[in-house]
Amino acid sequence: MVKENLMEVRKHMEEACLRSGRNIDDVTLIAVSKTKPVEMLMEAYEAGARDFGENKVQEILEKRPQIPQDARFHMIGHLQRNKVRQVIDKVVLIHSVDSLRLAEQIQAEAQKRQLHTDILLEVNVAREESKYGFFLEEVEEALKEISQFSHLTVKGLMTIAPFVEDPEENRDIFKKLSQLFIDIKSKNIDNGTMSVLSMGMTGDYQVAIEEGSTMIRVGTGIFGAR
């Protein structure tokens, strides 16, 4: 089932790229495997998935050793500062840096261990009270501060759009973040490559791709409902 679902998602990705004149190679699919057993991750791996997204540090620590070494894990959930040291060397990218204090903690841990960590700034575009992240107008200032950190690179931006029945309702959210992404990229702030725009999930990833997403995070669409 996982293999068929992956094929279906890739087909929809291709269609969205075709509609928006983009190349599918410019969009990375992250299989969101939170709460799923290792057997299901291996099914996805055998069907070609290499990027896996997890919400909890504990799941990364448990699953990482059981999956082939060329698999890449992404931290996509809210990261508590006291868990940074456990996960910093286990993931290729932390998507959910939602405060300066968290960035400072990652910098301190990375410096201590002589590591370099890639992060995304999480942006609460819809200003939802239940979500973490910087507001749109706070991002540039935060980026300038974080650009002083020697052991971090801000690779781009991430958002979790509201849960909606009609994906078109989130188009404006994706548009706003995409515009900010382009604006910031043009300013060449030190220590930010601005190459990653992580937006779009199972319900709305096609709209996100049409609006410029370079990374989509799909869980239910691949592994089924939790």
C-alpha positions, 0 to 999 in steps of 0.5 A, a space after each residue: 500500500 505504501 508503495 502505491 501511495 508514494 507513486 500516487 503522490 509523485 504523480 500529483 507532484 509531477 502534475 502540479 509541477 507541470 501546471 506551474 512550469 517547474 521541474 519535479 527535481 526541484 521539489 523534495 518529498 519528505 515522507 512524514 513517518 511520525 508514529 509509524 512503525 519501522 516496517 512501514 518506513 522500510 516499505 517507503 525506503 524500498 519504494 525510493 523514499 530517502 527523506 523522512 520527517 519526524 515530530 518527536 526526538 524520541 522517534 528519531 533516536 529509535 528509528 534512525 539506527 534501524 534504517 539504512 544509512 543513506 536515509 535522511 531524517 528531518 526534525 519537523 515538529 516543535 523542538 524543546 530546547 532541552 532536547 537539542 543535544 539529543 537530535 542535533 547530529 541525527 538529522 539533516 535539517 531542523 525545520 521547526 526553529 520557531 524562536 531566537 532562544 531555540 536558535 541560540 541553544 542549537 548554536 551552543 550545542 553545535 559549537 560545543 561539538 564542532 558541528 554545523 547545523 542546517 535549519 529553517 525558520 518556522 513562520 506562523 503565516 496565519 498567526 494561529 494561536 495554536 501554532 509556533 513560529 515567527 510572524 511574517 514581519 519578524 522573520 528578517 530581524 530574526 534572520 539578521 540576528 541568527 546570521 551572526 551564529 557561526 555554527 548554524 546556516 539558515 537554509 530557508 523558511 517553513 510553515 504549517 498552514 491551517 487545516 482546511 477542507 479546500 486546499 485553495 484556502 491555503 493558497 494565499 498563505 503559501 503565496 505570502 511565504 513565497 514572496 517573503 522567501 524571494 524578498 529575503 533571498 534578494 537581500 543576501 543576508 549573511 549566513 542564509 542560502 534561502 534555498 529551501 521553502 518547506 510548505 505543503 502537507 497531504 491536503 494541500 501540497 499541490 497548491 504549495 508546489 504551484 506557489 513555489 514550495 521546494 519541500 513538501 511533508 506528506 504523511 497520511 498521503 503515504 502511510 495512511 491515517 494515524 
